[in-house]
Amino acid sequence: MTNYENLPLYAENVKVFVKVGFIDSNGLVKGLLFCLMLITTYVGAIINLCKTWNEDIGETTMNFHCFLLVTHCLIRFCIVVKKKNKFERFFQCVEQWHREIERNDDPQMVGILKEITKRTQLWSKMTIYVAAGGTFAAIFYPLSFDGRRHMITMQFPHFDVLQTPFYEIFFLLQVTWLTPATLALSLPFTNIFLISLMFGELVLKDLCVKLRNIRSENEETMLQEFKKCIAYHQKIIALCDDLQDLLSMDGFFHVALFGMMLCMLLFFLSMIHDLRLILAALSFVSFTTYIISITYYYANKLATESLEVANAAYDTPWYRGNLEMRKCVITMIARCQKPLQMTAGGIYPMTMETFQAILRVSYSYFSLLQGLNQQ
């Protein structure tokens, strides 16, 4: 077992990735089986959408939302598999850094690290409960209808999936394999991103503390301490660049798909009167909105904390240092004017302003669809 699997900061999230076979070469067969099931469901959902596009608009809207969910899951699977070596190196880097902070004598940073670890472990427990609830919902939701129904509606050209034995086969596959594996990918993926953002904020706080602790009367000692802080800052920038490289593409599709999913779900809610469908739609709306809002919240906090480094650099006794020390301070302050901003696909900054803009656009499209439907 690799060291980063036992890192308390990520709790069970990285272990899930390894056990399911997403970032471990030994789990290649499990990963391929998941990919096969996901692609089969994806193709079946596309065929179903094409065949039922002009039928009940409420049902089509829900099917389209499920199709977008499968699309996002497939994108995340491709990202993890394609960049699994980068994920492993990133986890190893965080694991080493985590150990260094634990060995640090600064009680403030160690205390913050323990607080973050407790919070992430609580998140992981909540993730297990959500996954269990999602699995039970996947079992009972299709069974609550009078006719035969799958959790994700599919159709195939040469056979009817609602006929025996195809109905039973696909029902069992969706319940026992697709749903747990999808939750094992989506929920830990989101948790890993959030925890990494929190860790980035922590090391930025650590850098600010190191800068404000520079109080030596000796010019050369002060300069060497400041250069160590510059190297530490470069290490933080590299960490954020790696995180951006790993998750930027997912962020782009998350923004694009979330806008469509929220619009479709709101439209679906305005069309239906079945309590089961209303509860399902409300659950989807609440969960997807919560996930993207908390992601953008912590990405925004990371950017804000990165700007604080400039203030910490200015708080150093640079006026007692030599000319080289003053040049180093100016260089660091200039670099800190550009925040460590996570972006979605290198286009949209992950800020609360962007999140609000997504909500406004989604509601605008919902109003447009509702107006067209009433005509």
Residue frames relative to the residue before (quaternion, step in Angstrom):
aa qw qx qy qz dx dy dz
M 1.0000 0.0000 0.0000 0.0000 0.00 0.00 0.00
T 0.4283 -0.7107 0.4970 0.2540 3.58 -0.83 0.97
N 0.6431 -0.5679 0.3545 0.3719 3.56 -1.20 0.59
Y 0.6768 0.5198 -0.3182 0.4129 3.58 0.90 -0.87
E 0.5418 0.6060 -0.4125 0.4112 3.61 1.19 -0.28
N 0.7210 0.4321 -0.2348 0.4881 3.58 1.12 -0.70
L 0.4228 0.7166 -0.4680 0.2979 3.59 1.25 0.05
P 0.4165 -0.7372 0.4663 0.2563 3.64 -0.55 1.11
L 0.5564 0.6375 -0.3887 0.3646 3.58 1.12 -0.62
Y 0.7611 0.3461 -0.1886 0.5151 3.58 0.93 -0.90
A 0.3183 -0.7821 0.4844 0.2287 3.58 1.34 -0.04
E 0.8204 -0.2390 0.1856 0.4851 3.59 -0.85 -0.97
N 0.4686 0.7341 -0.4224 0.2513 3.59 1.22 -0.27
V 0.6892 0.4479 -0.2840 0.4936 3.59 0.88 -0.90
K 0.6097 0.5572 -0.3529 0.4396 3.60 1.03 -0.74
V 0.6256 0.5355 -0.3382 0.4555 3.58 1.02 -0.77
F 0.6357 0.5299 -0.3252 0.4575 3.59 0.96 -0.86
V 0.6827 0.4799 -0.2873 0.4702 3.57 0.96 -0.87
K 0.6810 0.5059 -0.3004 0.4360 3.59 0.86 -0.96
V 0.6883 0.4678 -0.2832 0.4766 3.57 1.00 -0.80
G 0.5191 -0.6787 0.3885 0.3450 3.58 1.25 -0.33
F 0.4013 0.7372 -0.4683 0.2761 3.58 1.20 0.38
I 0.8197 0.1497 -0.0691 0.5486 3.61 0.92 -0.81
D 0.6321 0.4836 -0.3447 0.4978 3.57 1.16 0.45
S 0.4482 -0.7142 0.4694 0.2620 3.57 -0.70 1.09
N 0.6079 0.5647 -0.3583 0.4279 3.62 1.14 -0.52
G 0.7124 0.4198 -0.2527 0.5024 3.58 1.20 -0.43
L 0.2190 0.8240 -0.4985 0.1568 3.57 1.18 0.54
V 0.6457 0.5325 -0.3283 0.4378 3.60 0.95 -0.86
K 0.6594 0.5002 -0.3132 0.4657 3.60 0.93 -0.87
G 0.6438 0.5241 -0.3175 0.4582 3.56 1.02 -0.78
L 0.6604 0.5039 -0.3035 0.4668 3.58 1.00 -0.83
L 0.6343 0.5222 -0.3288 0.4657 3.60 1.03 -0.75
F 0.6413 0.5092 -0.3191 0.4771 3.56 1.00 -0.82
C 0.6482 0.5196 -0.3139 0.4597 3.58 0.96 -0.88
L 0.6492 0.5238 -0.3141 0.4534 3.58 0.96 -0.87
M 0.6752 0.4844 -0.2929 0.4730 3.57 0.91 -0.92
L 0.6497 0.5258 -0.3126 0.4513 3.58 1.01 -0.83
I 0.6713 0.4871 -0.2951 0.4744 3.58 0.94 -0.89
T 0.6224 0.5370 -0.3384 0.4580 3.60 1.01 -0.78
T 0.6632 0.4915 -0.2951 0.4812 3.57 0.95 -0.90
Y 0.6362 0.5465 -0.3165 0.4432 3.56 1.02 -0.87
V 0.6718 0.4869 -0.2901 0.4769 3.58 0.90 -0.95
G 0.6582 0.5143 -0.3054 0.4573 3.58 0.95 -0.89
A 0.6504 0.5100 -0.3137 0.4674 3.59 1.05 -0.77
I 0.6284 0.5290 -0.3330 0.4630 3.60 1.04 -0.76
I 0.6632 0.4998 -0.3052 0.4661 3.59 0.88 -0.94
N 0.6507 0.5165 -0.3177 0.4570 3.58 0.97 -0.83
L 0.6446 0.5192 -0.3248 0.4576 3.59 0.98 -0.82
C 0.6599 0.5167 -0.3065 0.4512 3.57 0.94 -0.90
K 0.7171 0.4584 -0.2577 0.4575 3.60 0.96 -0.83
T 0.7754 0.3391 -0.1763 0.5027 3.61 1.08 -0.64
W 0.3122 0.8046 -0.4720 0.1798 3.58 1.26 0.18
N 0.7632 0.3736 -0.1943 0.4901 3.60 0.96 -0.84
E 0.5231 0.6284 -0.4203 0.3934 3.60 1.23 0.20
D 0.8329 -0.1460 0.1098 0.5225 3.60 -1.10 -0.63
I 0.3985 -0.7616 0.4596 0.2231 3.58 -0.55 1.21
G 0.6199 0.5427 -0.3501 0.4456 3.60 1.07 -0.64
E 0.6663 0.4912 -0.2906 0.4799 3.56 0.95 -0.92
T 0.6353 0.5283 -0.3232 0.4614 3.58 1.03 -0.81
T 0.6314 0.5392 -0.3281 0.4505 3.58 1.02 -0.79
M 0.6694 0.4854 -0.2975 0.4772 3.59 0.93 -0.89
N 0.6424 0.5148 -0.3236 0.4665 3.59 0.99 -0.79
F 0.6447 0.5181 -0.3182 0.4633 3.57 1.03 -0.79
H 0.6263 0.5256 -0.3358 0.4677 3.57 1.05 -0.72
C 0.6515 0.4990 -0.3132 0.4780 3.60 0.92 -0.85
F 0.6178 0.5410 -0.3320 0.4641 3.57 1.08 -0.75
L 0.6566 0.4966 -0.3103 0.4754 3.60 0.98 -0.80
L 0.6182 0.5385 -0.3426 0.4588 3.60 1.04 -0.72
V 0.6629 0.4862 -0.2995 0.4841 3.58 0.93 -0.89
T 0.6160 0.5509 -0.3375 0.4507 3.59 1.05 -0.77
H 0.6763 0.4893 -0.2923 0.4667 3.57 0.89 -0.95
C 0.6403 0.5206 -0.3191 0.4660 3.56 1.01 -0.81
L 0.6500 0.5113 -0.3120 0.4676 3.59 0.99 -0.82
I 0.6276 0.5266 -0.3285 0.4700 3.59 1.04 -0.77
R 0.6679 0.4943 -0.3059 0.4648 3.59 0.90 -0.88
F 0.6267 0.5320 -0.3381 0.4582 3.57 1.00 -0.78
C 0.6614 0.5035 -0.3064 0.4638 3.60 0.92 -0.88
I 0.6421 0.5253 -0.3248 0.4542 3.59 0.99 -0.82
V 0.6837 0.4914 -0.2919 0.4538 3.58 0.85 -0.98
V 0.6809 0.4854 -0.2951 0.4623 3.59 0.90 -0.92
K 0.6763 0.5024 -0.2968 0.4495 3.58 0.91 -0.91
K 0.7985 0.2713 -0.1182 0.5242 3.58 0.98 -0.86
K 0.2355 0.8170 -0.5066 0.1427 3.59 1.14 0.51
N 0.6298 0.5256 -0.3449 0.4563 3.62 1.04 -0.67
K 0.6448 0.5035 -0.3177 0.4793 3.58 1.04 -0.75
F 0.6145 0.5337 -0.3441 0.4681 3.58 1.06 -0.72
E 0.6587 0.5106 -0.3113 0.4566 3.58 0.92 -0.89
R 0.6608 0.4906 -0.3104 0.4757 3.62 0.94 -0.85
F 0.6328 0.5309 -0.3318 0.4556 3.58 1.02 -0.77
F 0.6643 0.4951 -0.3025 0.4712 3.59 0.91 -0.89
Q 0.6360 0.5239 -0.3253 0.4639 3.60 1.02 -0.77
C 0.6376 0.5253 -0.3188 0.4647 3.59 1.02 -0.83
V 0.6689 0.4885 -0.2966 0.4754 3.58 0.90 -0.91
E 0.6322 0.5415 -0.3308 0.4446 3.58 1.00 -0.83
Q 0.6689 0.4862 -0.3000 0.4755 3.61 0.91 -0.88
W 0.6558 0.5124 -0.3025 0.4647 3.56 0.96 -0.89
H 0.6197 0.5509 -0.3234 0.4559 3.56 1.04 -0.84
R 0.6631 0.4979 -0.3015 0.4706 3.59 0.95 -0.88
E 0.6340 0.5355 -0.3318 0.4485 3.58 1.01 -0.78
I 0.6651 0.4877 -0.3075 0.4746 3.59 0.94 -0.84
E 0.6242 0.5368 -0.3366 0.4570 3.60 1.04 -0.73
R 0.6899 0.4596 -0.2767 0.4861 3.59 1.06 -0.74
N 0.4969 0.6672 -0.4175 0.3656 3.56 1.29 -0.24
D 0.4506 -0.7008 0.4904 0.2558 3.56 -1.10 0.73
D 0.5281 0.6420 -0.4138 0.3712 3.60 1.25 -0.20
P 0.3157 -0.7869 0.4950 0.1902 3.63 -0.31 1.18
Q 0.5876 0.5898 -0.3759 0.4069 3.60 1.11 -0.59
M 0.6994 0.4612 -0.2712 0.4740 3.59 0.86 -0.98
V 0.6364 0.5193 -0.3285 0.4662 3.57 1.00 -0.80
G 0.6447 0.5225 -0.3159 0.4600 3.58 1.03 -0.79
I 0.6509 0.4998 -0.3128 0.4782 3.60 0.99 -0.84
L 0.6362 0.5326 -0.3267 0.4526 3.58 1.01 -0.82
K 0.6568 0.4989 -0.3109 0.4723 3.59 0.97 -0.84
E 0.6362 0.5275 -0.3274 0.4580 3.58 1.03 -0.77
I 0.6531 0.5010 -0.3077 0.4772 3.59 0.98 -0.86
T 0.6411 0.5319 -0.3246 0.4481 3.57 0.99 -0.84
K 0.6399 0.5124 -0.3243 0.4720 3.60 0.98 -0.81
R 0.6584 0.5142 -0.3094 0.4543 3.56 0.98 -0.86
T 0.6772 0.4880 -0.2991 0.4624 3.58 0.93 -0.87
Q 0.6326 0.5169 -0.3378 0.4675 3.59 1.06 -0.66
L 0.6156 0.5237 -0.3386 0.4818 3.58 1.12 -0.67
W 0.6272 0.5305 -0.3270 0.4672 3.58 1.01 -0.82
S 0.6585 0.5196 -0.3152 0.4439 3.54 0.94 -0.89
K 0.6369 0.5087 -0.3279 0.4776 3.59 1.02 -0.75
M 0.6410 0.5123 -0.3215 0.4727 3.57 1.00 -0.81
T 0.6138 0.5564 -0.3388 0.4459 3.57 1.08 -0.75
I 0.6355 0.5244 -0.3237 0.4652 3.57 1.02 -0.83
Y 0.6630 0.4986 -0.3052 0.4676 3.59 0.96 -0.86
V 0.6463 0.5108 -0.3177 0.4695 3.58 1.00 -0.84
A 0.6469 0.5176 -0.3180 0.4609 3.58 0.99 -0.85
A 0.6555 0.5001 -0.3123 0.4718 3.58 0.98 -0.85
G 0.6572 0.5066 -0.3063 0.4666 3.56 0.98 -0.85
G 0.6474 0.5216 -0.3129 0.4593 3.57 1.03 -0.81
T 0.6420 0.5202 -0.3227 0.4616 3.57 1.03 -0.76
F 0.6636 0.4887 -0.3054 0.4770 3.59 0.94 -0.87
A 0.6348 0.5221 -0.3318 0.4630 3.58 1.02 -0.77
A 0.6372 0.5324 -0.3242 0.4532 3.57 1.05 -0.79
I 0.6532 0.5058 -0.3137 0.4681 3.58 1.12 -0.63
F 0.7872 0.3802 -0.1867 0.4483 3.57 0.72 -1.10
Y 0.5574 0.6284 -0.4036 0.3626 3.62 1.10 -0.52
P 0.7261 0.4003 -0.2808 0.4834 3.68 0.67 -0.90
L 0.6461 0.5329 -0.3274 0.4374 3.61 1.11 -0.61
S 0.5966 0.5966 -0.3611 0.3972 3.59 1.22 -0.38
F 0.6284 0.5184 -0.3401 0.4698 3.60 1.26 -0.23
D 0.6079 -0.5827 0.4028 0.3586 3.56 -1.21 0.53
G 0.7545 0.3516 -0.2004 0.5166 3.57 0.88 -0.92
R 0.6473 -0.4929 0.3989 0.4230 3.54 -1.33 0.05
R 0.0851 0.7955 -0.5866 0.1258 3.53 -0.93 0.95
H 0.2770 -0.7327 0.5946 0.1814 3.55 -1.15 0.68
M 0.6396 -0.5073 0.4003 0.4163 3.54 -1.25 0.35
I 0.7504 0.1344 -0.0809 0.6421 3.58 1.02 -0.88
T 0.3584 -0.7656 0.4954 0.2000 3.56 -0.47 1.21
M 0.0111 -0.8041 0.5923 -0.0492 3.56 -0.84 1.05
Q 0.0590 -0.7483 0.6555 0.0831 3.51 -1.39 0.32
F 0.1128 -0.7765 0.6169 0.0608 3.55 -1.18 0.66
P 0.6333 -0.6068 0.3289 0.3502 3.60 -1.05 0.72
H 0.8240 0.3397 -0.1367 0.4323 3.60 0.72 -1.03
F 0.7889 0.1487 -0.1258 0.5828 3.61 1.21 0.06
D 0.4497 -0.6731 0.5276 0.2577 3.54 -1.28 0.50
V 0.3607 -0.7693 0.4887 0.1979 3.58 -0.53 1.19
L 0.6460 0.5177 -0.3286 0.4546 3.62 1.21 -0.23
Q 0.6013 0.5433 -0.3581 0.4637 3.57 1.29 0.02
T 0.5295 -0.6086 0.4884 0.3326 3.56 -1.19 0.63
P 0.6281 -0.2032 -0.7506 -0.0280 1.67 -1.93 1.64
F 0.4155 0.7442 -0.4551 0.2576 3.61 1.29 -0.03
Y 0.6135 0.5576 -0.3539 0.4331 3.57 1.03 -0.75
E 0.6899 0.4803 -0.2812 0.4629 3.58 0.82 -0.99
I 0.6434 0.5324 -0.3259 0.4431 3.59 0.97 -0.85
F 0.7233 0.4298 -0.2578 0.4750 3.59 0.76 -1.01
F 0.5990 0.5500 -0.3671 0.4516 3.59 1.08 -0.60
L 0.6798 0.4800 -0.2859 0.4751 3.59 0.88 -0.94
L 0.6469 0.5189 -0.3235 0.4558 3.59 0.98 -0.80
Q 0.6716 0.4916 -0.3033 0.4640 3.58 0.93 -0.83
V 0.7095 0.4654 -0.2637 0.4587 3.57 0.96 -0.87
T 0.7859 0.3688 -0.1814 0.4620 3.58 0.79 -1.03
W 0.7969 0.2776 -0.1520 0.5146 3.60 1.11 -0.45
L 0.7233 0.4573 -0.2754 0.4380 3.59 0.65 -1.09
T 0.7027 0.4763 -0.2847 0.4452 3.60 0.76 -1.01
P 0.6912 0.4502 -0.3127 0.4710 3.68 0.73 -0.87
A 0.6710 0.4974 -0.3107 0.4538 3.60 0.93 -0.86
T 0.6351 0.5221 -0.3290 0.4646 3.59 1.04 -0.74
L 0.6615 0.4831 -0.2986 0.4897 3.57 0.98 -0.84
A 0.6397 0.5269 -0.3169 0.4611 3.59 1.09 -0.74
L 0.6663 0.4568 -0.3031 0.5055 3.58 1.20 -0.38
S 0.7424 0.4620 -0.2498 0.4159 3.57 0.67 -1.12
L 0.7166 0.4627 -0.2762 0.4429 3.59 0.77 -0.99
P 0.6851 0.4431 -0.3117 0.4869 3.68 0.80 -0.81
F 0.5857 0.5715 -0.3720 0.4381 3.61 1.06 -0.66
T 0.6781 0.4738 -0.2841 0.4847 3.57 0.90 -0.95
N 0.6519 0.5216 -0.3169 0.4501 3.59 0.94 -0.87
I 0.6418 0.5264 -0.3241 0.4538 3.58 0.96 -0.87
F 0.6427 0.5147 -0.3199 0.4688 3.58 0.98 -0.83
L 0.6787 0.4913 -0.2959 0.4588 3.60 0.85 -0.95
I 0.6651 0.5011 -0.3051 0.4621 3.58 0.92 -0.91
S 0.6422 0.5193 -0.3209 0.4636 3.59 1.00 -0.78
L 0.6311 0.5139 -0.3279 0.4797 3.60 1.04 -0.72
M 0.6530 0.5030 -0.3095 0.4741 3.58 0.99 -0.82
F 0.6436 0.5067 -0.3242 0.4733 3.58 1.02 -0.76
G 0.6222 0.5362 -0.3365 0.4606 3.59 1.04 -0.73
E 0.6420 0.5074 -0.3153 0.4805 3.56 1.02 -0.79
L 0.6324 0.5454 -0.3252 0.4437 3.58 1.04 -0.80
V 0.7056 0.4521 -0.2870 0.4640 3.62 0.78 -0.95
L 0.5916 0.5370 -0.3733 0.4714 3.61 1.16 -0.44
K 0.6231 0.5121 -0.3317 0.4893 3.59 1.06 -0.72
D 0.6266 0.5406 -0.3227 0.4593 3.56 1.04 -0.84
L 0.6442 0.5158 -0.3163 0.4678 3.58 1.00 -0.83
C 0.6433 0.5223 -0.3238 0.4567 3.60 0.96 -0.83
V 0.6382 0.5160 -0.3195 0.4737 3.58 1.03 -0.79
K 0.6476 0.5176 -0.3168 0.4609 3.59 0.94 -0.87
L 0.6572 0.5071 -0.3135 0.4610 3.60 0.96 -0.84
R 0.7102 0.4549 -0.2689 0.4651 3.58 0.88 -0.89
N 0.6318 0.5215 -0.3366 0.4642 3.59 1.25 -0.24
I 0.4887 0.6307 -0.4514 0.3996 3.61 1.25 0.05
R 0.1886 0.8009 -0.5371 0.1856 3.55 -0.28 1.27
S 0.3473 0.7659 -0.4850 0.2400 3.59 1.21 0.27
E 0.4324 -0.6885 0.5239 0.2541 3.57 -1.13 0.71
N 0.6233 0.5385 -0.3336 0.4586 3.57 1.23 -0.45
E 0.4742 -0.7072 0.4497 0.2697 3.59 -0.72 1.11
E 0.6822 0.4932 -0.2954 0.4517 3.58 0.89 -0.92
T 0.6444 0.5109 -0.3185 0.4715 3.58 1.00 -0.81
M 0.6381 0.5280 -0.3153 0.4632 3.55 1.00 -0.86
L 0.6536 0.5180 -0.3081 0.4577 3.58 0.98 -0.86
Q 0.6669 0.5005 -0.3056 0.4598 3.58 0.92 -0.87
E 0.6416 0.5146 -0.3235 0.4679 3.59 1.01 -0.78
F 0.6634 0.4982 -0.3092 0.4650 3.56 1.01 -0.80
K 0.6333 0.5238 -0.3337 0.4617 3.59 1.03 -0.72
K 0.6067 0.5322 -0.3534 0.4732 3.59 1.11 -0.63
C 0.6426 0.5114 -0.3192 0.4730 3.58 1.06 -0.74
I 0.6124 0.5343 -0.3462 0.4687 3.59 1.09 -0.68
A 0.6532 0.5003 -0.3078 0.4779 3.58 0.97 -0.88
Y 0.6327 0.5259 -0.3221 0.4683 3.58 1.06 -0.78
H 0.6389 0.5229 -0.3144 0.4686 3.55 1.04 -0.81
Q 0.6382 0.5192 -0.3215 0.4688 3.59 1.00 -0.80
K 0.6283 0.5318 -0.3267 0.4646 3.57 1.07 -0.74
I 0.6443 0.5107 -0.3143 0.4746 3.59 1.03 -0.80
I 0.6363 0.5242 -0.3239 0.4642 3.58 0.98 -0.85
A 0.6483 0.5126 -0.3148 0.4667 3.59 0.99 -0.85
L 0.6267 0.5344 -0.3318 0.4601 3.60 1.04 -0.78
C 0.6827 0.4775 -0.2847 0.4742 3.58 0.91 -0.92
D 0.6190 0.5311 -0.3425 0.4663 3.60 1.08 -0.68
D 0.6434 0.5117 -0.3190 0.4717 3.58 1.02 -0.80
L 0.6514 0.5080 -0.3116 0.4697 3.57 0.97 -0.86
Q 0.6371 0.5246 -0.3169 0.4675 3.56 1.04 -0.81
D 0.6542 0.5178 -0.3086 0.4568 3.58 0.98 -0.86
L 0.6813 0.5038 -0.2874 0.4465 3.57 1.00 -0.83
L 0.8423 0.2629 -0.0684 0.4656 3.55 0.83 -0.99
S 0.4215 0.7318 -0.4571 0.2791 3.59 1.25 -0.03
M 0.6830 0.4908 -0.2989 0.4509 3.59 0.85 -0.95
D 0.6282 0.5145 -0.3367 0.4768 3.57 1.04 -0.75
G 0.6319 0.5419 -0.3291 0.4458 3.58 1.02 -0.78
F 0.6344 0.5336 -0.3296 0.4518 3.58 1.03 -0.79
F 0.7032 0.4438 -0.2705 0.4852 3.57 0.83 -0.97
H 0.5876 0.5695 -0.3681 0.4415 3.57 1.13 -0.62
V 0.6578 0.5003 -0.3047 0.4734 3.57 0.95 -0.89
A 0.6931 0.4893 -0.2821 0.4480 3.57 0.82 -1.04
L 0.7205 0.4412 -0.2544 0.4706 3.56 0.83 -1.00
F 0.6177 0.5528 -0.3579 0.4298 3.59 1.02 -0.73
G 0.6352 0.5336 -0.3358 0.4462 3.58 0.95 -0.84
M 0.6833 0.4695 -0.2831 0.4822 3.58 0.94 -0.89
M 0.6592 0.5211 -0.3203 0.4374 3.59 0.93 -0.89
L 0.6664 0.4963 -0.3105 0.4617 3.58 0.91 -0.89
C 0.6343 0.5286 -0.3201 0.4645 3.56 0.99 -0.84
M 0.6851 0.4923 -0.2832 0.4562 3.58 0.88 -0.99
L 0.6708 0.5022 -0.3090 0.4499 3.58 0.94 -0.84
L 0.6351 0.5139 -0.3314 0.4720 3.59 1.00 -0.76
F 0.6476 0.5053 -0.3101 0.4787 3.56 1.01 -0.83
F 0.6349 0.5331 -0.3170 0.4606 3.56 1.03 -0.84
L 0.6499 0.5231 -0.3135 0.4536 3.59 0.98 -0.86
S 0.6726 0.4981 -0.2992 0.4583 3.58 1.07 -0.69
M 0.6981 0.4926 -0.2589 0.4504 3.58 1.27 -0.36
I 0.7472 0.4367 -0.2081 0.4558 3.59 1.11 -0.63
H 0.1968 -0.7666 0.5996 0.1182 3.54 -1.34 0.39
D 0.4964 0.6432 -0.4261 0.3979 3.58 1.30 -0.02
L 0.4722 -0.7089 0.4473 0.2728 3.60 -0.66 1.13
R 0.6324 0.5432 -0.3389 0.4361 3.61 0.97 -0.79
L 0.6868 0.4702 -0.2779 0.4796 3.56 0.94 -0.90
I 0.6201 0.5387 -0.3419 0.4565 3.58 1.05 -0.72
L 0.6654 0.4950 -0.3018 0.4702 3.60 0.92 -0.91
A 0.6438 0.5180 -0.3226 0.4617 3.58 0.98 -0.82
A 0.6759 0.4911 -0.2944 0.4640 3.59 0.91 -0.91
L 0.6475 0.5129 -0.3187 0.4650 3.60 0.97 -0.84
S 0.6258 0.5318 -0.3334 0.4630 3.59 1.03 -0.76
F 0.6601 0.5024 -0.3029 0.4691 3.57 0.93 -0.89
V 0.6568 0.5160 -0.3111 0.4533 3.59 0.90 -0.94
S 0.6838 0.4941 -0.2878 0.4534 3.58 0.84 -1.01
F 0.6966 0.4892 -0.2870 0.4393 3.56 0.83 -0.98
T 0.6917 0.4721 -0.2962 0.4593 3.60 0.81 -0.94
T 0.6417 0.5138 -0.3280 0.4654 3.60 1.02 -0.75
Y 0.6457 0.5211 -0.3181 0.4586 3.59 0.97 -0.84
I 0.6641 0.5249 -0.3162 0.4283 3.59 0.86 -0.95
I 0.7286 0.4230 -0.2652 0.4689 3.58 0.74 -0.97
S 0.6304 0.5359 -0.3500 0.4393 3.62 1.04 -0.65
I 0.6935 0.4597 -0.2925 0.4713 3.60 0.87 -0.87
T 0.5976 0.5506 -0.3583 0.4598 3.60 1.13 -0.59
Y 0.7007 0.4506 -0.2687 0.4834 3.57 0.86 -0.95
Y 0.5903 0.5726 -0.3675 0.4342 3.59 1.12 -0.58
Y 0.7241 0.4213 -0.2542 0.4833 3.60 0.82 -0.95
A 0.5981 0.5314 -0.3663 0.4751 3.61 1.11 -0.53
N 0.6412 0.5158 -0.3119 0.4749 3.57 1.07 -0.75
K 0.6382 0.5225 -0.3236 0.4636 3.60 1.03 -0.77
L 0.6165 0.5422 -0.3398 0.4588 3.59 1.05 -0.75
A 0.6694 0.4950 -0.2999 0.4657 3.59 0.90 -0.92
T 0.6543 0.5166 -0.3116 0.4560 3.59 0.97 -0.84
E 0.6672 0.4988 -0.2991 0.4653 3.58 0.96 -0.87
S 0.6227 0.5477 -0.3514 0.4345 3.62 1.05 -0.66
L 0.6322 0.5220 -0.3321 0.4665 3.60 1.14 -0.56
E 0.5936 0.5894 -0.3547 0.4176 3.58 1.18 -0.56
V 0.5334 0.6342 -0.4048 0.3866 3.60 1.20 -0.45
A 0.6115 0.5558 -0.3514 0.4401 3.61 1.05 -0.72
N 0.6547 0.4995 -0.3104 0.4749 3.61 0.98 -0.81
A 0.6483 0.5123 -0.3185 0.4646 3.57 1.01 -0.81
A 0.6376 0.5176 -0.3292 0.4661 3.60 1.02 -0.76
Y 0.6648 0.4960 -0.3053 0.4678 3.58 1.01 -0.78
D 0.6384 0.5457 -0.3230 0.4364 3.60 1.15 -0.60
T 0.5114 0.6245 -0.4358 0.3982 3.60 1.22 -0.17
P 0.5219 -0.6330 0.4585 0.3415 3.63 -1.13 0.48
W 0.0194 0.8510 -0.5232 0.0416 3.58 0.76 1.07
Y 0.6002 0.5910 -0.3498 0.4101 3.58 1.17 -0.62
R 0.6663 0.4614 -0.3071 0.4989 3.60 1.25 -0.32
G 0.5933 0.5997 -0.3530 0.4047 3.58 1.27 -0.21
N 0.6052 -0.5476 0.4288 0.3874 3.53 -1.34 0.08
L 0.7538 -0.3941 0.2737 0.4490 3.56 -1.34 -0.03
E 0.6429 0.5236 -0.3279 0.4527 3.60 0.98 -0.81
M 0.6201 0.5426 -0.3339 0.4577 3.57 1.04 -0.78
R 0.6742 0.4940 -0.2988 0.4605 3.59 0.92 -0.89
K 0.6292 0.5234 -0.3321 0.4689 3.59 1.05 -0.73
C 0.6395 0.5260 -0.3221 0.4589 3.58 1.02 -0.80
V 0.6443 0.5179 -0.3208 0.4623 3.58 0.99 -0.83
I 0.6500 0.5130 -0.3142 0.4643 3.58 0.95 -0.89
T 0.6485 0.5262 -0.3152 0.4507 3.58 0.99 -0.88
M 0.6740 0.4870 -0.3023 0.4659 3.60 0.90 -0.90
I 0.6496 0.5112 -0.3248 0.4596 3.60 0.92 -0.85
A 0.6424 0.5193 -0.3223 0.4623 3.59 1.01 -0.81
R 0.6580 0.5054 -0.3141 0.4615 3.60 0.97 -0.84
C 0.6855 0.5070 -0.2872 0.4366 3.57 1.01 -0.78
Q 0.5046 0.6403 -0.4390 0.3777 3.59 1.22 -0.08
K 0.6753 0.3906 -0.2758 0.5616 3.57 1.27 -0.38
P 0.3230 -0.7857 0.4890 0.1982 3.63 -0.33 1.17
L 0.4973 -0.6066 0.5213 0.3361 3.55 -1.27 0.42
Q 0.0455 0.8540 -0.5067 0.1094 3.50 0.33 1.36
M 0.3215 -0.7084 0.5948 0.2024 3.55 -0.85 1.00
T 0.1033 -0.8003 0.5887 0.0472 3.57 -1.00 0.79
A 0.4285 -0.6656 0.5478 0.2708 3.54 -1.26 0.50
G 0.8373 -0.0777 0.0027 0.5412 3.55 -0.28 1.28
G 0.5953 -0.5787 0.3623 0.4236 3.58 1.20 0.39
I 0.6351 0.5416 -0.3159 0.4512 3.60 1.29 0.16
Y 0.8132 0.2132 -0.0833 0.5351 3.55 0.60 -1.19
P 0.3677 -0.7203 0.5351 0.2442 3.63 -0.73 0.96
M 0.3938 -0.7146 0.5261 0.2397 3.56 -0.98 0.85
T 0.2676 0.7404 -0.5569 0.2646 3.52 0.13 1.37
M 0.6365 -0.5217 0.3932 0.4100 3.56 -1.26 0.26
E 0.5807 0.5681 -0.3754 0.4462 3.60 1.17 -0.51
T 0.6447 0.5059 -0.3167 0.4777 3.58 1.02 -0.80
F 0.6297 0.5351 -0.3316 0.4552 3.57 1.00 -0.81
Q 0.6581 0.4965 -0.3091 0.4741 3.58 0.94 -0.84
A 0.6326 0.5289 -0.3308 0.4590 3.58 1.05 -0.75
I 0.6261 0.5321 -0.3338 0.4620 3.60 1.04 -0.77
L 0.6515 0.5111 -0.3167 0.4627 3.58 0.95 -0.85
R 0.6556 0.5116 -0.3185 0.4550 3.58 0.96 -0.83
V 0.6611 0.5014 -0.3066 0.4663 3.58 0.95 -0.90
S 0.6442 0.5265 -0.3241 0.4502 3.59 0.95 -0.87
Y 0.6770 0.4808 -0.2987 0.4703 3.57 0.93 -0.86
S 0.6107 0.5476 -0.3512 0.4515 3.59 1.09 -0.66
Y 0.6693 0.4801 -0.2967 0.4832 3.58 0.95 -0.86
F 0.6125 0.5423 -0.3444 0.4606 3.58 1.08 -0.71
S 0.6541 0.5037 -0.3097 0.4717 3.59 0.95 -0.86
L 0.6353 0.5289 -0.3249 0.4595 3.57 1.06 -0.79
L 0.6664 0.4981 -0.2999 0.4667 3.59 0.91 -0.92
Q 0.6561 0.5122 -0.3144 0.4564 3.55 0.96 -0.86
G 0.6474 0.5189 -0.3150 0.4608 3.56 1.03 -0.78
L 0.6584 0.5022 -0.3054 0.4702 3.57 1.00 -0.85
N 0.6560 0.5229 -0.3127 0.4455 3.58 1.03 -0.77
Q 0.6800 0.4968 -0.2875 0.4562 3.58 1.10 -0.68
Q 0.5859 0.5917 -0.3698 0.4122 3.58 1.23 -0.35
